[in-house]
Amino acid sequence: MKFVLILCEKVHNEKVMKLLESQDIHGYTEVPMVLGAGVAGKRMDTRIFPGSGCLLFTLVERQKADALVRALKDFRASLLQGEGFRVFSMDADILL
């Protein structure tokens, strides 16, 4: 199993959720608003640092994770330079 974590700008949340659905991934957790700073800049949902991020994560079989990452790479290629979008994955075991 793979744990896949997707961090994107809030404006792309719906598109990423549709992408998950298109990959036949229906189980996920969404944190609809995250604040922070990184290489894409600060997203603090304020006038000085507008915007916020969204966090989605899912646990899927390795083959599905590989296909999902390929689809996410294609999606990222469609974004403007400087838009925050990161994907992380790690091996995961279901313990309980």
N, CA, C and O atoms as a GROMACS GRO file, in nm:
protein
  384
    1MET      N    1   0.085  -0.118   0.000
    1MET     CA    2   0.000   0.000   0.000
    1MET      C    3   0.089   0.124   0.000
    1MET      O    4   0.203   0.122   0.048
    2LYS      N    5   0.035   0.230  -0.054
    2LYS     CA    6   0.104   0.359  -0.057
    2LYS      C    7   0.012   0.466   0.003
    2LYS      O    8  -0.108   0.469  -0.021
    3PHE      N    9   0.073   0.551   0.082
    3PHE     CA   10   0.007   0.669   0.136
    3PHE      C   11   0.047   0.785   0.044
    3PHE      O   12   0.165   0.815   0.032
    4VAL      N   13  -0.051   0.849  -0.019
    4VAL     CA   14  -0.024   0.959  -0.112
    4VAL      C   15  -0.085   1.086  -0.054
    4VAL      O   16  -0.204   1.091  -0.024
    5LEU      N   17  -0.002   1.187  -0.040
    5LEU     CA   18  -0.044   1.316   0.016
    5LEU      C   19  -0.031   1.422  -0.093
    5LEU      O   20   0.074   1.435  -0.156
    6ILE      N   21  -0.137   1.497  -0.114
    6ILE     CA   22  -0.141   1.599  -0.219
    6ILE      C   23  -0.167   1.734  -0.153
    6ILE      O   24  -0.266   1.751  -0.082
    7LEU      N   25  -0.079   1.828  -0.178
    7LEU     CA   26  -0.093   1.964  -0.127
    7LEU      C   27  -0.107   2.056  -0.247
    7LEU      O   28  -0.017   2.062  -0.331
    8CYS      N   29  -0.219   2.127  -0.255
    8CYS     CA   30  -0.241   2.214  -0.370
    8CYS      C   31  -0.306   2.345  -0.325
    8CYS      O   32  -0.352   2.358  -0.211
    9GLU      N   33  -0.308   2.440  -0.416
    9GLU     CA   34  -0.376   2.566  -0.387
    9GLU      C   35  -0.526   2.536  -0.380
    9GLU      O   36  -0.578   2.453  -0.454
   10LYS      N   37  -0.594   2.605  -0.291
   10LYS     CA   38  -0.737   2.580  -0.268
   10LYS      C   39  -0.818   2.588  -0.397
   10LYS      O   40  -0.915   2.514  -0.414
   11VAL      N   41  -0.780   2.676  -0.487
   11VAL     CA   42  -0.856   2.692  -0.611
   11VAL      C   43  -0.854   2.566  -0.698
   11VAL      O   44  -0.939   2.551  -0.786
   12HIS      N   45  -0.759   2.477  -0.674
   12HIS     CA   46  -0.749   2.354  -0.754
   12HIS      C   47  -0.809   2.232  -0.684
   12HIS      O   48  -0.800   2.121  -0.736
   13ASN      N   49  -0.868   2.252  -0.569
   13ASN     CA   50  -0.921   2.141  -0.490
   13ASN      C   51  -1.018   2.054  -0.568
   13ASN      O   52  -1.003   1.932  -0.572
   14GLU      N   53  -1.118   2.115  -0.631
   14GLU     CA   54  -1.219   2.038  -0.704
   14GLU      C   55  -1.157   1.960  -0.819
   14GLU      O   56  -1.195   1.845  -0.843
   15LYS      N   57  -1.063   2.020  -0.889
   15LYS     CA   58  -0.999   1.951  -1.001
   15LYS      C   59  -0.922   1.829  -0.953
   15LYS      O   60  -0.925   1.724  -1.017
   16VAL      N   61  -0.853   1.843  -0.841
   16VAL     CA   62  -0.777   1.730  -0.788
   16VAL      C   63  -0.871   1.620  -0.739
   16VAL      O   64  -0.842   1.502  -0.758
   17MET      N   65  -0.982   1.658  -0.679
   17MET     CA   66  -1.078   1.557  -0.634
   17MET      C   67  -1.138   1.483  -0.754
   17MET      O   68  -1.160   1.362  -0.747
   18LYS      N   69  -1.165   1.554  -0.862
   18LYS     CA   70  -1.214   1.488  -0.984
   18LYS      C   71  -1.108   1.396  -1.043
   18LYS      O   72  -1.140   1.291  -1.098
   19LEU      N   73  -0.983   1.436  -1.032
   19LEU     CA   74  -0.874   1.352  -1.079
   19LEU      C   75  -0.869   1.222  -0.999
   19LEU      O   76  -0.849   1.114  -1.056
   20LEU      N   77  -0.886   1.232  -0.867
   20LEU     CA   78  -0.890   1.111  -0.785
   20LEU      C   79  -1.002   1.019  -0.832
   20LEU      O   80  -0.983   0.899  -0.847
   21GLU      N   81  -1.118   1.077  -0.854
   21GLU     CA   82  -1.234   0.998  -0.899
   21GLU      C   83  -1.206   0.934  -1.034
   21GLU      O   84  -1.243   0.818  -1.057
   22SER      N   85  -1.141   1.007  -1.124
   22SER     CA   86  -1.110   0.951  -1.257
   22SER      C   87  -1.013   0.834  -1.248
   22SER      O   88  -1.007   0.751  -1.338
   23GLN      N   89  -0.936   0.828  -1.140
   23GLN     CA   90  -0.841   0.718  -1.116
   23GLN      C   91  -0.906   0.606  -1.034
   23GLN      O   92  -0.837   0.515  -0.987
   24ASP      N   93  -1.038   0.613  -1.017
   24ASP     CA   94  -1.115   0.514  -0.940
   24ASP      C   95  -1.070   0.508  -0.794
   24ASP      O   96  -1.065   0.402  -0.733
   25ILE      N   97  -1.038   0.627  -0.741
   25ILE     CA   98  -1.002   0.639  -0.600
   25ILE      C   99  -1.114   0.716  -0.532
   25ILE      O  100  -1.133   0.835  -0.556
   26HIS      N  101  -1.189   0.646  -0.446
   26HIS     CA  102  -1.306   0.706  -0.384
   26HIS      C  103  -1.288   0.726  -0.234
   26HIS      O  104  -1.370   0.792  -0.170
   27GLY      N  105  -1.181   0.670  -0.178
   27GLY     CA  106  -1.154   0.688  -0.036
   27GLY      C  107  -1.039   0.785  -0.017
   27GLY      O  108  -0.928   0.760  -0.064
   28TYR      N  109  -1.064   0.893   0.050
   28TYR     CA  110  -0.960   0.994   0.075
   28TYR      C  111  -1.001   1.077   0.195
   28TYR      O  112  -1.115   1.071   0.242
   29THR      N  113  -0.907   1.153   0.245
   29THR     CA  114  -0.934   1.250   0.350
   29THR      C  115  -0.895   1.387   0.297
   29THR      O  116  -0.791   1.402   0.232
   30GLU      N  117  -0.979   1.485   0.325
   30GLU     CA  118  -0.954   1.621   0.279
   30GLU      C  119  -0.944   1.715   0.398
   30GLU      O  120  -1.029   1.713   0.487
   31VAL      N  121  -0.841   1.795   0.399
   31VAL     CA  122  -0.831   1.907   0.492
   31VAL      C  123  -0.851   2.030   0.404
   31VAL      O  124  -0.760   2.070   0.332
   32PRO      N  125  -0.971   2.091   0.409
   32PRO     CA  126  -1.008   2.190   0.308
   32PRO      C  127  -0.932   2.321   0.313
   32PRO      O  128  -0.933   2.396   0.215
   33MET      N  129  -0.867   2.352   0.424
   33MET     CA  130  -0.794   2.478   0.429
   33MET      C  131  -0.668   2.460   0.513
   33MET      O  132  -0.675   2.430   0.632
   34VAL      N  133  -0.554   2.477   0.448
   34VAL     CA  134  -0.427   2.472   0.519
   34VAL      C  135  -0.350   2.600   0.490
   34VAL      O  136  -0.356   2.653   0.379
   35LEU      N  137  -0.280   2.648   0.588
   35LEU     CA  138  -0.200   2.769   0.578
   35LEU      C  139  -0.053   2.733   0.593
   35LEU      O  140  -0.020   2.636   0.662
   36GLY      N  141   0.033   2.809   0.530
   36GLY     CA  142   0.175   2.780   0.546
   36GLY      C  143   0.260   2.859   0.449
   36GLY      O  144   0.213   2.947   0.377
   37ALA      N  145   0.387   2.824   0.448
   37ALA     CA  146   0.484   2.891   0.361
   37ALA      C  147   0.577   2.785   0.303
   37ALA      O  148   0.609   2.685   0.367
   38GLY      N  149   0.620   2.811   0.180
   38GLY     CA  150   0.711   2.719   0.114
   38GLY      C  151   0.772   2.786  -0.008
   38GLY      O  152   0.772   2.909  -0.018
   39VAL      N  153   0.824   2.706  -0.098
   39VAL     CA  154   0.890   2.761  -0.216
   39VAL      C  155   0.794   2.838  -0.305
   39VAL      O  156   0.838   2.924  -0.382
   40ALA      N  157   0.666   2.810  -0.297
   40ALA     CA  158   0.566   2.882  -0.377
   40ALA      C  159   0.520   3.010  -0.307
   40ALA      O  160   0.435   3.082  -0.360
   41GLY      N  161   0.573   3.038  -0.190
   41GLY     CA  162   0.536   3.159  -0.117
   41GLY      C  163   0.448   3.128   0.002
   41GLY      O  164   0.425   3.012   0.036
   42LYS      N  165   0.400   3.234   0.066
   42LYS     CA  166   0.315   3.219   0.184
   42LYS      C  167   0.169   3.219   0.141
   42LYS      O  168   0.127   3.296   0.055
   43ARG      N  169   0.092   3.130   0.203
   43ARG     CA  170  -0.052   3.123   0.184
   43ARG      C  171  -0.112   3.129   0.324
   43ARG      O  172  -0.125   3.027   0.392
   44MET      N  173  -0.150   3.249   0.367
   44MET     CA  174  -0.199   3.269   0.503
   44MET      C  175  -0.343   3.318   0.508
   44MET      O  176  -0.396   3.348   0.615
   45ASP      N  177  -0.409   3.326   0.390
   45ASP     CA  178  -0.546   3.372   0.379
   45ASP      C  179  -0.565   3.511   0.440
   45ASP      O  180  -0.665   3.538   0.507
   46THR      N  181  -0.467   3.598   0.416
   46THR     CA  182  -0.473   3.737   0.463
   46THR      C  183  -0.456   3.829   0.343
   46THR      O  184  -0.427   3.783   0.232
   47ARG      N  185  -0.473   3.958   0.364
   47ARG     CA  186  -0.454   4.053   0.256
   47ARG      C  187  -0.307   4.057   0.212
   47ARG      O  188  -0.278   4.073   0.093
   48ILE      N  189  -0.217   4.044   0.306
   48ILE     CA  190  -0.075   4.049   0.272
   48ILE      C  191  -0.030   3.919   0.206
   48ILE      O  192   0.048   3.922   0.110
   49PHE      N  193  -0.076   3.806   0.256
   49PHE     CA  194  -0.042   3.675   0.201
   49PHE      C  195  -0.172   3.602   0.165
   49PHE      O  196  -0.216   3.513   0.239
   50PRO      N  197  -0.232   3.639   0.052
   50PRO     CA  198  -0.363   3.581   0.017
   50PRO      C  199  -0.352   3.434  -0.022
   50PRO      O  200  -0.245   3.383  -0.053
   51GLY      N  201  -0.466   3.372  -0.020
   51GLY     CA  202  -0.476   3.233  -0.062
   51GLY      C  203  -0.456   3.135   0.051
   51GLY      O  204  -0.408   3.169   0.159
   52SER      N  205  -0.494   3.014   0.023
   52SER     CA  206  -0.474   2.905   0.117
   52SER      C  207  -0.457   2.777   0.037
   52SER      O  208  -0.480   2.774  -0.084
   53GLY      N  209  -0.418   2.675   0.104
   53GLY     CA  210  -0.398   2.547   0.039
   53GLY      C  211  -0.503   2.447   0.080
   53GLY      O  212  -0.585   2.473   0.168
   54CYS      N  213  -0.498   2.334   0.017
   54CYS     CA  214  -0.586   2.222   0.049
   54CYS      C  215  -0.498   2.098   0.056
   54CYS      O  216  -0.402   2.084  -0.020
   55LEU      N  217  -0.530   2.010   0.147
   55LEU     CA  218  -0.453   1.888   0.167
   55LEU      C  219  -0.545   1.769   0.146
   55LEU      O  220  -0.651   1.760   0.208
   56LEU      N  221  -0.506   1.678   0.059
   56LEU     CA  222  -0.581   1.554   0.036
   56LEU      C  223  -0.486   1.438   0.055
   56LEU      O  224  -0.370   1.444   0.013
   57PHE      N  225  -0.532   1.332   0.118
   57PHE     CA  226  -0.449   1.213   0.124
   57PHE      C  227  -0.533   1.089   0.112
   57PHE      O  228  -0.651   1.086   0.148
   58THR      N  229  -0.469   0.985   0.061
   58THR     CA  230  -0.537   0.860   0.036
   58THR      C  231  -0.440   0.743   0.056
   58THR      O  232  -0.319   0.761   0.054
   59LEU      N  233  -0.495   0.628   0.076
   59LEU     CA  234  -0.418   0.504   0.090
   59LEU      C  235  -0.464   0.410  -0.020
   59LEU      O  236  -0.580   0.371  -0.024
   60VAL      N  237  -0.372   0.374  -0.109
   60VAL     CA  238  -0.410   0.293  -0.225
   60VAL      C  239  -0.304   0.186  -0.252
   60VAL      O  240  -0.192   0.192  -0.201
   61GLU      N  241  -0.342   0.088  -0.334
   61GLU     CA  242  -0.246  -0.014  -0.375
   61GLU      C  243  -0.135   0.052  -0.456
   61GLU      O  244  -0.156   0.157  -0.517
   62ARG      N  245  -0.020  -0.008  -0.457
   62ARG     CA  246   0.099   0.049  -0.522
   62ARG      C  247   0.072   0.081  -0.670
   62ARG      O  248   0.112   0.188  -0.717
   63GLN      N  249   0.007  -0.010  -0.744
   63GLN     CA  250  -0.018   0.015  -0.886
   63GLN      C  251  -0.110   0.137  -0.906
   63GLN      O  252  -0.088   0.218  -0.997
   64LYS      N  253  -0.212   0.148  -0.821
   64LYS     CA  254  -0.300   0.265  -0.831
   64LYS      C  255  -0.225   0.392  -0.796
   64LYS      O  256  -0.248   0.497  -0.856
   65ALA      N  257  -0.135   0.383  -0.699
   65ALA     CA  258  -0.056   0.500  -0.660
   65ALA      C  259   0.032   0.545  -0.775
   65ALA      O  260   0.046   0.665  -0.801
   66ASP      N  261   0.093   0.450  -0.845
   66ASP     CA  262   0.179   0.485  -0.959
   66ASP      C  263   0.099   0.556  -1.068
   66ASP      O  264   0.144   0.656  -1.123
   67ALA      N  265  -0.020   0.505  -1.098
   67ALA     CA  266  -0.106   0.567  -1.199
   67ALA      C  267  -0.153   0.705  -1.152
   67ALA      O  268  -0.160   0.798  -1.232
   68LEU      N  269  -0.184   0.717  -1.024
   68LEU     CA  270  -0.227   0.846  -0.969
   68LEU      C  271  -0.115   0.949  -0.980
   68LEU      O  272  -0.140   1.063  -1.020
   69VAL      N  273   0.006   0.911  -0.946
   69VAL     CA  274   0.119   1.004  -0.955
   69VAL      C  275   0.142   1.049  -1.099
   69VAL      O  276   0.171   1.166  -1.123
   70ARG      N  277   0.128   0.958  -1.194
   70ARG     CA  278   0.142   0.997  -1.335
   70ARG      C  279   0.036   1.100  -1.374
   70ARG      O  280   0.066   1.198  -1.441
   71ALA      N  281  -0.088   1.078  -1.331
   71ALA     CA  282  -0.197   1.171  -1.361
   71ALA      C  283  -0.174   1.306  -1.293
   71ALA      O  284  -0.203   1.411  -1.350
   72LEU      N  285  -0.122   1.303  -1.170
   72LEU     CA  286  -0.094   1.427  -1.099
   72LEU      C  287   0.021   1.504  -1.165
   72LEU      O  288   0.019   1.627  -1.166
   73LYS      N  289   0.119   1.433  -1.220
   73LYS     CA  290   0.228   1.500  -1.293
   73LYS      C  291   0.172   1.573  -1.415
   73LYS      O  292   0.211   1.686  -1.444
   74ASP      N  293   0.080   1.507  -1.486
   74ASP     CA  294   0.017   1.571  -1.602
   74ASP      C  295  -0.061   1.695  -1.558
   74ASP      O  296  -0.056   1.798  -1.625
   75PHE      N  297  -0.132   1.684  -1.447
   75PHE     CA  298  -0.208   1.798  -1.396
   75PHE      C  299  -0.114   1.913  -1.359
   75PHE      O  300  -0.140   2.029  -1.392
   76ARG      N  301  -0.007   1.880  -1.291
   76ARG     CA  302   0.089   1.984  -1.250
   76ARG      C  303   0.146   2.058  -1.371
   76ARG      O  304   0.170   2.178  -1.364
   77ALA      N  305   0.167   1.987  -1.480
   77ALA     CA  306   0.221   2.050  -1.602
   77ALA      C  307   0.126   2.156  -1.656
   77ALA      O  308   0.170   2.246  -1.729
   78SER      N  309  -0.002   2.148  -1.622
   78SER     CA  310  -0.099   2.245  -1.672
   78SER      C  311  -0.107   2.371  -1.585
   78SER      O  312  -0.174   2.467  -1.622
   79LEU      N  313  -0.039   2.370  -1.471
   79LEU     CA  314  -0.045   2.485  -1.380
   79LEU      C  315   0.054   2.592  -1.420
   79LEU      O  316   0.152   2.567  -1.490
   80LEU      N  317   0.026   2.712  -1.374
   80LEU     CA  318   0.118   2.824  -1.398
   80LEU      C  319   0.240   2.810  -1.308
   80LEU      O  320   0.233   2.752  -1.200
   81GLN      N  321   0.352   2.863  -1.354
   81GLN     CA  322   0.473   2.859  -1.272
   81GLN      C  323   0.447   2.938  -1.144
   81GLN      O  324   0.388   3.046  -1.147
   82GLY      N  325   0.490   2.884  -1.033
   82GLY     CA  326   0.473   2.950  -0.904
   82GLY      C  327   0.350   2.905  -0.828
   82GLY      O  328   0.335   2.937  -0.710
   83GLU      N  329   0.260   2.830  -0.893
   83GLU     CA  330   0.144   2.780  -0.820
   83GLU      C  331   0.188   2.663  -0.733
   83GLU      O  332   0.262   2.575  -0.778
   84GLY      N  333   0.145   2.664  -0.610
   84GLY     CA  334   0.184   2.560  -0.517
   84GLY      C  335   0.116   2.428  -0.547
   84GLY      O  336  -0.007   2.420  -0.554
   85PHE      N  337   0.196   2.324  -0.564
   85PHE     CA  338   0.142   2.190  -0.588
   85PHE      C  339   0.252   2.090  -0.556
   85PHE      O  340   0.356   2.089  -0.621
   86ARG      N  341   0.228   2.008  -0.456
   86ARG     CA  342   0.327   1.908  -0.416
   86ARG      C  343   0.256   1.775  -0.393
   86ARG      O  344   0.142   1.770  -0.348
   87VAL      N  345   0.327   1.667  -0.423
   87VAL     CA  346   0.274   1.532  -0.400
   87VAL      C  347   0.384   1.454  -0.329
   87VAL      O  348   0.501   1.457  -0.369
   88PHE      N  349   0.346   1.384  -0.225
   88PHE     CA  350   0.438   1.301  -0.148
   88PHE      C  351   0.378   1.162  -0.136
   88PHE      O  352   0.256   1.146  -0.135
   89SER      N  353   0.463   1.062  -0.128
   89SER     CA  354   0.412   0.927  -0.104
   89SER      C  355   0.509   0.852  -0.016
   89SER      O  356   0.628   0.883  -0.010
   90MET      N  357   0.456   0.753   0.051
   90MET     CA  358   0.539   0.665   0.134
   90MET      C  359   0.471   0.530   0.145
   90MET      O  360   0.349   0.519   0.132
   91ASP      N  361   0.551   0.429   0.167
   91ASP     CA  362   0.495   0.296   0.190
   91ASP      C  363   0.411   0.299   0.318
   91ASP      O  364   0.444   0.370   0.413
   92ALA      N  365   0.304   0.222   0.317
   92ALA     CA  366   0.217   0.218   0.433
   92ALA      C  367   0.165   0.077   0.456
   92ALA      O  368   0.133   0.005   0.361
   93ASP      N  369   0.156   0.039   0.581
   93ASP     CA  370   0.097  -0.087   0.620
   93ASP      C  371  -0.025  -0.058   0.706
   93ASP      O  372  -0.020   0.031   0.792
   94ILE      N  373  -0.131  -0.131   0.685
   94ILE     CA  374  -0.247  -0.118   0.772
   94ILE      C  375  -0.220  -0.203   0.894
   94ILE      O  376  -0.208  -0.325   0.883
   95LEU      N  377  -0.210  -0.143   1.010
   95LEU     CA  378  -0.173  -0.214   1.132
   95LEU      C  379  -0.294  -0.262   1.211
   95LEU      O  380  -0.288  -0.368   1.274
   96LEU      N  381  -0.402  -0.189   1.208
   96LEU     CA  382  -0.524  -0.227   1.282
   96LEU      C  383  -0.645  -0.213   1.194
   96LEU      O  384  -0.756  -0.240   1.238
   0.00000   0.00000   0.00000
